Amino acid sequence: MHQVKYGTKTIDFNISRTNRKTLAIEVHPDSTVQLVAPENALISDIKEKVITRGRWILKQQYYFEQFLPHTPIREYISGETHYYLGKRYILKVINDNYKSVKLKGGQLHITSPDTSNHKVKALMASWYYEHAKQKFKSILDEAILKFKKEDVVLKRMDIKRMKNRWGSCTCQGVVTLNPELVKAPSKCIEYVILHELCHLVIPNHKKEFYDLLEQKMSNWKKWKKHLEMELK
Ligand SMILES: [Zn+2]
């Protein structure tokens, strides 16, 4: 991973070398920037190119961001709607002298001696995080079985709040998932995980990548769309 400063922003990018003669820049829907460079291109020249195209790169990233989760502002008070695995729950804040978070029927009960918004928010966030960890792991364990033939090396899964993306991966085999994803249906989570696992085989978003994804999940487009449209 490389980076350059562009105004007040930092642009991170990966470089892949090919036998082409000119530099090309790709901005992917997950906001990653890929430089396709000739074998002998100098890093300094590549960085200069990224800066020259900085405005365009940021514009592309902003464009993709509009498909990403824009959860409405929450106040963490009773009556609000919150999602878990694609189902909506009505928040019920209960003042008592113990702390607990649990789903009860169609409700999400949060009990605490301190029911201020930031306390309820913190309790809810750690509940989501714990459930995300378990859920993602079980979906990932299933999904990796579909990659026996490709012999992918998955080093570990991380969970990290990311502003602009649902998931990402490194070529060293680390898959990172946004805990917000646990608000979406299991199939959407599976789609994001399969997408990232496919990247462990094919790093770019060219046709072969989508062919592989299609093999692993034939109706991935449906769940991608669901993720983009429904979880707002
Ligand atoms: Zn991707």
Residues whose N, C-alpha, C, O or C-beta is under 5 A from the ligand:
A	BS01	ZN	D30
